[in-house]
């Protein structure tokens, strides 16, 4: 059931201009941080970004299901 709802969510998901703006801002900030950090810190930053994406995806799916 969850896979079906996930497929529906991806099919009908639309992004707002605000969300696109925030995504661009996050990407810019990420690039700035990457330039300032050494390799171990960069890996940690990448891990945090991946977890943030997973959390955002989960919240979006839960909102869609509701």
KOLDRENLUM-261172 format. One record per residue (C-alpha): residue in one letter; x, y, z. Coordinates in steps of 0.001 Angstrom, whole numbers, plus 500000, padded with zeros to 6 digits. Layout:
N
aXYZ...
This chain:
66
x500000500000500000x502788502397500887x504523501800497544x501267502565495731x500832505814497660x504472506723496982x503942506211493243x500795508362493341x502609511063495285x505428511231492730x502922511282489882x500901514231491199x503563516122493152x504057519719492068x506687522083493385x505908525646494260x508031528618493340x508870529070497000x510121525486497229x512248525964494110x513680529185495555x514529527443498824x516145524542496967x518380526967495058x519273528745498292x520136525446499992x522309524447497025x524186527770497108x524790527480500839x525934523886500430x528493524927497806x529794527706500066x530194525288502968x531898522722500739x534572525244499815x535248526014503470x535398522467504828x538021519731504716x537313516204503434x535945514625506685x533647517579507293x532453517470503666x531493513827504053x529530514679507171x527822517535505349x526876515196502485x525453512700504953x523398515446506575x522107516623503177x521095513064502262x519270512638505555x517519515986505057x516341514867501608x515059511579503006x513212513397505782x511678515860503314x510569512987501067x509014511157504012x507168514294505160x505878514914501635x504632511342501328x502955511446504744x501273514717503833x500052513264500546x498695510149502262x496850512274504804
